[in-house]
């Protein structure tokens, strides 16, 4: 699973519009157009490619992390004590992007640990509170556990199921 897959699944799960994607990238410090966003979400239909998930425009970990930072600002608003210009850009290598994605979605969507366990359960995965805590820990902590692609796919699937069920209840 690459960052384009993650972005596409997240977009579907919580129904993010193209304009909101552009705005989130912009708030994260990356300037993109709607056409570039569409390229990020469009798979290459070349039969010679061995991999199935090759996109017109690939997203690296730093760009995806910037998008997630912008998504937090889009959903929660800017921090009161810092302006975006004061925030230093991190050039640190990002290894466990799935862990970062789960942490930042938890922040952006105002999720509690119990909410996250319900989301996982909706997808048929039942991690314990301890396992979830290990995924949410800072890398380098002795109890840190890397989040695998299977967990990430199931979390995004459960997020979509929960989010879309809430929308259906609101429309009734």
SULFENNOR-V703418 format. One record per backbone hydrogen bond with DSSP energy under -0.5 kcal/mol. NH is the residue of the N-H (numbers start at 1). CO is the residue of the C=O. Records with the same first field share a line. If there is no record, write none. Layout:
NH=CO + CO
//
This chain:
6=2
7=3
8=4
9=5
10=6
11=7
12=8
13=9
14=10
15=11 + 12
16=11
21=17
22=18
23=19
24=20
25=21
26=22
27=23
28=24
29=26
30=25
32=30
37=33
38=34
39=35
40=36
41=37
42=39
43=41
44=54
47=45
49=46
54=52
56=39 + 42
57=39
64=60
65=61
66=62
67=63
68=64
69=65
70=66
71=67
72=68
73=69
74=70
75=71
76=72
77=72 + 73
86=83
87=83
91=89
95=93
97=95
100=96
101=97
102=98
103=99
104=100
105=101
106=102
107=103
108=104
109=105
110=107
111=106
116=112
117=113
118=114
119=115
120=116
121=117
122=118
123=119 + 120
124=121
125=120
132=128
133=129
134=130
135=131
136=132
137=133
141=138
144=141
145=134
148=146
152=148
153=149
154=150
155=151
156=152
157=153
158=154
159=155
160=156
161=157
162=158
163=159
164=160
165=161
166=162
167=163
168=164
169=165
170=166
171=167
172=168 + 169
//
